[in-house]
Amino acid sequence: MRAPAFLRALSMKIPARSSASATVAPWPCRSSFDECLIEKLEILMCHHDHDECTNYSSASWLTSALETSIAVQKMTIESILENNNGSCDVQDGDRKAVDEFVEDVVELLDSCNRLRDRLESVQKYIDSLRTVLHCLDGRYCAEPSEAMLGRARAGLECCETMERRCAMLDKCSSGLRKLAEKIIAQGATLPTCGSKTLISTSSSSIETPCSELPSILSGSKAISILICGVFDIALSFKSKRGLPVIQHANSTAWSSCLQGLHKELKEEIEKRRRSSNVVFNELREVVSAAKNLRDLVNFPWHENKARRVELRTSVQEVRRTCDVLEEGIRPFEGRINELYRNLISSRVALLDLLSQA
């Protein structure tokens, strides 16, 4: 009995035997570092929510992002020590990656310093607004005098000047962008785990296996660049720059996860920019409340009873948003300092290996 027509047609589409010459690209091997990095990136993506309190532009998420970058740096230090297992020799295939990390991490350290400067500017902005609130606070008088109003206007003009000045500080993201472009170029020659590299000698060329170290150092730099780039935008009042693009010509176990996070962050930042120049939720609320207060103070509100009520409400709103922002950024300085220390430790560990090689 002949097979039904649809079975005969199906059998024609299925090859009887795979070609012996066909090759299948192997999956990138996963080290313990890869697994940990992927897990932390996925957790970071899961922490994001469409709610204002937990989305990518919130203080809560930004704190988690800094903690993730710190954890990755600690893993890097551990991996450097475990990878060499007490040996003083740096494999020939790893030396280039080590040299590049030692050089590139200097830019990341500079970025941490500039982020501290930005954070200090935001704190000064809050302090200036609190001085303005002191002038307008009804707890000290029924309503502010003309002298107090004049001081309040001057203070609010000073805050507006600070917004414009901070918006011009694009050096941090510019340096990170150059570093990201350098890493993209480096990625074209990044060896995969288990691969071999040719080392030329005076008499011949030999194959030397490459360790996991290049991928570890590359992942460590990539996550630090991305997080520092996010903070640079978050602590800016009117940043015009986008996130530094992080990608590799060679596929790594963690690269697709990092690309997914980068894509979502970019979309969130662009969405926030369409509604306001300020991306960071808590900072945006303060800037909006300060603008409303500035408009009210410049308006002849004392001639209108309803306007007096609006002024008191506006003063309360500025105070509330300042409290929320100050509470949100409180962990930032300590986390940035910790990231800075761990970046130094990673660099010192590699320099120590190079000096003993």
JOZIRA-V899099 format. One record per backbone hydrogen bond with DSSP energy under -1.0 kcal/mol. CO is the residue of the C=O (numbers start at 1). NH is the residue of the N-H. Records with the same first field share a line. If there is no record, write none. Layout:
# JOZIRA-V899099
CO=NH + NH
This chain:
# JOZIRA-V899099
4=8
5=9
6=10
7=11
8=12
31=35
32=36
33=37
34=38
35=39
36=40
37=41
38=42
39=43
40=44
41=45
42=46
43=47
51=54 + 55
55=58
57=281
58=62
59=63
60=64
61=65
62=66
63=67
64=68
65=69
66=70
67=71
68=72
69=73
70=74
71=75
72=76
73=77
74=78
75=79
76=80
77=81
78=82
79=83
80=84
81=85
84=87
91=94 + 95
94=98
95=99
96=100
97=101
98=102
99=103
100=104
101=105
104=107 + 108
105=109
106=110
107=111
108=112
109=113
110=114
111=115
112=116
113=117
114=118
115=119
116=120
117=121
118=122
119=123
120=124
121=125
122=126
123=127
124=128
125=129
126=130
127=131
128=132
129=133
130=134
131=135
132=136
133=137
137=140
145=149
146=150
147=151
148=152
149=153
150=154
151=155
152=156
153=157
154=158
155=159
156=160
157=161
158=162
159=163
160=164
161=165
162=166
163=167
165=168
166=169
168=170
170=174
171=175
172=176
173=177
174=178
175=179
176=180
177=181
178=182
179=183
180=184
181=185
182=186
183=187
186=189
187=190
192=195
195=210
197=208
199=206
204=201
206=199
208=197
212=216
213=217
214=218
215=219
216=220
217=221
218=222
219=223
220=224
221=225
222=226
223=227
224=228
225=229
226=230
227=231
228=232
229=233
230=234
231=235
233=236
254=258
255=259
256=260
257=261
258=262
259=263
260=264
261=265
262=266
263=267
264=268
265=269
266=270
267=271
268=272
269=273
270=274
272=276
280=284
281=285
282=286
283=287
284=288
285=289
286=290
287=291
288=292
289=293
290=294
291=295
292=296
293=297
294=298
299=301
300=303
301=304
304=308
305=309
306=310
307=311
308=312
309=313
310=314
311=315
312=316
313=317
314=318
315=319
316=320
317=321
318=322
319=323
320=324
321=325
322=326
323=327
324=328
325=329
329=332
331=335
332=336
333=337
334=338
335=339
336=340
337=341
338=342
339=343
340=344
341=345
342=346
343=347
344=348
345=349
346=350
347=351
348=352
349=353
350=354
351=355
352=356
